[in-house]
Amino acid sequence: MVAIIKYNAGNTQSVFNAVQRLGYEAIITDDEALIKNAEKVIFPGVGEASSAMKYLKEKGLDTLIKKLQQPTLGICLGQQLMCQYSEEGNTECLGIFPIRVKRFPPTDIVPHMGWNTITITRNNILLKNIEDFSDVYYVHNFYCEPSEYNIAETQYILPFSAALQKDNFYATQFHPEKSADIGEEILKNFLSL
């Protein structure tokens, strides 16, 4: 069973549909026991950092997520909330990755929305069979600073972390569920861990 965390952020249904298309049983839930006992956990999200963290804290999910032992994948806002701090709403986040999330400099090309390439910076099972400079789909105003946890980067105004990994925690700033065949392969890699 794959638990998709429900936490007052959008995009859970498209992740659910993508997981089911790949033949896996999934549930969208904020139930602590179901999340804790799932084989894999996906922490997706489209939304705003401070209100999302507020919901996680009210449900006790902030503590639970940090303690998960099974493979856990953060997507977009999920990746950002796995970091230490976000400039969005001046938000203290989960701190799984000791990284700051920053707002893109104001320009007429923000938000970063659409297809962009990833540069693979470190071999990782999440990116198995993914070629360097593959295109993935983004929608975001904030970005994770590059760090030692990067497994892929993207250049848009400045370089930022496209994908992260630390222990059993994986994360992508892009949306694999909206990234066609490349995204499907990345989800398959995660679900087969």
Beta strands, then each sheet from edge to edge (+ up, - down):
strand 1: 2-5
strand 2: 26-29
strand 3: 40-43
strand 4: 72-75
strand 5: 83-86
strand 6: 91-92
strand 7: 97-103
strand 8: 112-117
strand 9: 119-120
strand 10: 135-140
strand 11: 142-144
strand 12: 150-155
strand 13: 159-166
strand 14: 169-172
sheet 1: 2+ 1+ 3+ 4+ 14+ 13- 12+ 9-
sheet 2: 6+ 5- 7- 11+
sheet 3: 8+ 10-
end
